[in-house]
Amino acid sequence: MKVRIGFVSNSSSSSFVLIASLENWKAVKKDLHPYYIAVAESIMGKPKEFLGQLVVAFGTYSNQGGDWSEEMDVDVEPPDEKDRWGDQIGPSTAFEAVTKALEANGGVFTHYQDVG
């Protein structure tokens, strides 16, 4: 098993969990593209109290090369731009942008990805 921080493509299975304060999520959400928000909220749990603070958890899992976007209910069009590989922006690139925004605005409690 390999453990990495960030997003990995072409793996047989992967999962990740990101936990951030609800306050942080609300703050960065106002500056994100609607597609990025839709991707994040499609894999976001309900706010819960943790150490006296409301937090939200984002997470998903794909197995045997599955695309975790298949589990999403996102009916917002991605931005008309390309990712770093020259492809249309997809869910993993969108959520990577969300992660970076949360980290830049006060951090996250955890960001874990497991690739096997």
C-alpha positions in Angstrom: 0.0 0.0 0.0 1.2 3.5 -0.8 0.1 6.6 1.1 0.3 9.9 -0.7 -1.0 13.4 -0.1 -2.7 14.8 -3.2 -4.5 13.2 -6.1 -3.3 10.2 -8.0 -4.6 9.0 -11.3 -4.6 5.6 -13.1 -4.7 3.7 -9.8 -6.6 0.5 -9.1 -8.2 2.0 -6.1 -8.1 5.2 -4.1 -9.9 7.0 -1.4 -9.5 10.3 0.4 -10.9 12.2 3.3 -10.6 15.9 3.9 -11.9 17.6 7.0 -12.2 21.4 7.4 -14.1 23.8 9.6 -17.5 24.8 8.3 -16.4 28.4 8.7 -13.4 27.8 6.4 -15.6 26.1 3.8 -18.1 29.0 3.8 -15.3 31.5 3.4 -13.7 29.8 0.4 -16.9 28.8 -1.2 -17.8 32.3 -2.2 -14.7 32.6 -4.4 -15.0 29.2 -6.1 -16.4 28.3 -9.5 -19.9 26.8 -9.1 -18.7 23.5 -10.6 -16.0 23.2 -7.9 -18.6 23.9 -5.2 -21.0 21.3 -6.7 -18.2 18.6 -6.8 -17.2 19.3 -3.2 -20.8 19.4 -1.9 -21.6 16.1 -3.7 -19.1 14.3 -1.5 -19.5 16.4 1.6 -21.1 15.1 4.8 -23.4 17.1 7.1 -21.6 19.4 9.5 -20.7 17.9 12.8 -19.1 19.2 16.0 -15.5 18.3 16.6 -13.4 19.8 19.4 -16.0 22.5 19.9 -16.1 23.5 16.3 -18.4 22.7 13.4 -16.5 20.7 10.7 -17.4 19.2 7.4 -15.8 16.1 5.9 -15.4 15.4 2.2 -14.5 11.9 1.0 -14.9 9.3 -1.7 -13.6 6.0 -2.8 -13.1 4.3 -6.2 -12.2 0.7 -6.7 -10.6 -1.2 -9.6 -10.1 1.9 -11.7 -13.6 3.2 -11.1 -14.2 6.9 -11.5 -15.4 8.5 -8.3 -17.3 11.1 -10.4 -19.8 8.3 -11.2 -21.0 8.6 -7.6 -21.6 12.3 -7.8 -24.8 14.2 -8.6 -23.3 17.3 -10.3 -25.3 19.0 -12.9 -23.1 22.1 -13.2 -20.9 22.5 -16.2 -17.1 22.7 -15.5 -15.3 25.9 -16.3 -14.2 26.3 -19.9 -10.5 25.7 -19.2 -8.0 22.8 -19.2 -6.3 21.0 -16.4 -2.5 20.7 -16.2 -2.6 17.7 -18.6 -4.6 19.6 -21.2 -7.9 17.8 -20.5 -11.3 19.3 -19.6 -11.5 20.1 -15.8 -12.9 17.1 -14.0 -13.9 16.2 -10.5 -10.4 15.4 -9.2 -8.9 18.7 -10.5 -11.9 20.6 -9.2 -11.5 19.1 -5.7 -7.8 19.7 -5.8 -8.6 23.4 -6.2 -11.0 23.2 -3.3 -8.4 21.6 -1.1 -5.8 24.2 -2.0 -8.3 27.0 -1.3 -9.2 25.5 2.1 -5.5 25.0 3.0 -4.7 28.6 2.0 -7.6 30.0 4.1 -6.7 28.5 7.4 -6.0 25.0 6.8 -7.7 21.7 7.1 -7.8 19.2 10.0 -6.7 16.3 7.8 -6.2 15.4 4.2 -5.6 11.7 3.6 -5.4 9.6 0.5 -4.7 5.9 0.2 -3.8 4.3 -3.1 -3.4 0.6 -3.5 
